[in-house]
Amino acid sequence: MNSNRLRRSTLLVIGLLFAGSAFPGMRLGLGPFSVHPYLVVVGPLLFYLVVSGTSRIPRSATITSALFLGLYGLSCVPGGGVVGELVKTSAVLTTALVGYLLVRSNRDYTYAAVGMVLAGAIIGLRGLAGGEIGIEGINPMEGVGNKNAYALFAIPALLNGALVATSTRSRRLLVLLGLAGLIIAGAVFSTGNRSGWIGVALVLAYVVALRRGSSAILFGALLVGGTYGIVTEVTTTSVLERRIEQTRLGIGSDTKRVELIRESFMAGFESPILGESPAGLKRRLGRRFDPDGVPIEAHNVYAHVFGGSGVVTFLAFWLMALSWRRKAPARVVVPPVVRTLGEATVVQTIAFLYLGFFTSEVLYSPMIFFGLGISAARYDRVLEAWVQAQRRAHRQAAQPPNAAHSDPPAVLRLLARPLLQP
């Protein structure tokens, strides 16, 4: 097996292994920790990639991630649980780095994205085939988390699958991605998770805006129709109707969520250096909002970081989130096809920040960070090839008029083509 095939197979396997996080029996016990299946591959692989020096680590993303990780861990010390928090956050950052280091072409990215889509579909099928469906909807994460946690797997899977679907010419791959996307979207709407619904709608809107053609509109119509069919035939429309009615009339959980966010930010202003500590913030919210004083999550990553870790860590969090897209060198003309890949990395960041409005668990979501890593790598590799091609064309253009040289645009297309192939 050559190196390209091995690398792509590894990316596909990592993507598939994310599905194991939804199955309690697939997690490995290691002392007080529960090790997710993907970490068995990702952990040793990062060590090998760094030691072997086969790929270059993204400097800005690594520095900002290490800064956030250090400050976040320091803020955990007063409230306890520092080891657990560091292990969880380190695990997803490791996943992002491995994805970045492995992806060297658009085809590598495709393999990784397909693995993510299949993992999302497997988890969705677990919920859809899970037996009796109550009025609250299905829970694909039964035994490991609440039903809302599925959005942390579904949205990045759908987004990366959509990015592949808009560029591939393979009909078989389109059919595979379409069927998996239907399962994921149907499962999301069957959970009754409104933030997940909006996430699916945003991904669909992005695909239509990106392609702006009849094929994109047809794809969107088929996805909407198929999703509705799954909800009506496989699950029940009562979940949708109930959540829509609750939203229209207003429900106590929405009001409580706003109060949790407000109290968390107040805690951050009272302790601006290192916050209350993440564990201390949960206890504070429990004393304030739970009759029995049971610790409560802020259900918002911004409130969680600001109130639990302070202003400095909050700023480091934003630096980490925004550091995955590299800017093109000055005076380098970036063509639309390369610019689109950069915009895709921005969209990955937006998805991360969007999901953060509804849960602090986004800090521990492997698929979100893996998507960031592989998307940033694809853009960086293509951008590097383009910059090198443009500089070579400029050198050729600077030669005497009688010197033989290729047409610059042709040179650019020729050198960038291997990385741009789907």
Secondary structure, DSSP 8 states (H G I E B T S, - for coil): --HHHHHHHHHHHHHHHGGGGG-GGGSEEETTEEE-HHHHHHHHHHHHHHHHT-S---HHHHHHHHHHHHHHHHHHTTTS-HHHHHHHHHHHHHHHHHHHHH--SHHHHHHHHHHHHHHHHHHHHHHHTSS---TT---TTTTTS-GGGGHHHHHHHHHHHHHHHTT---HHHHHHHHHHHHHHHHHHHHHT-HHHHHHHHHHHHHHHHHH-SHHHHHHHHHHHHHHHHHHHHTS-THHHHHHHHHHHH--HHHHHHHHHHHHHHHHHHHSTTTTT-HHHHHHHHHHHH-TT------S-HHHHHHHHHHHHHHHHHHHHHT-SS----TT----HHHHHHHHHHHHHHHHHHHHHTT-GGGGG-HHHHHHHHHHHHHHHHHHHHHHHHHHHHHHHHTS-TTS----HHHHHHHHHHHHH--
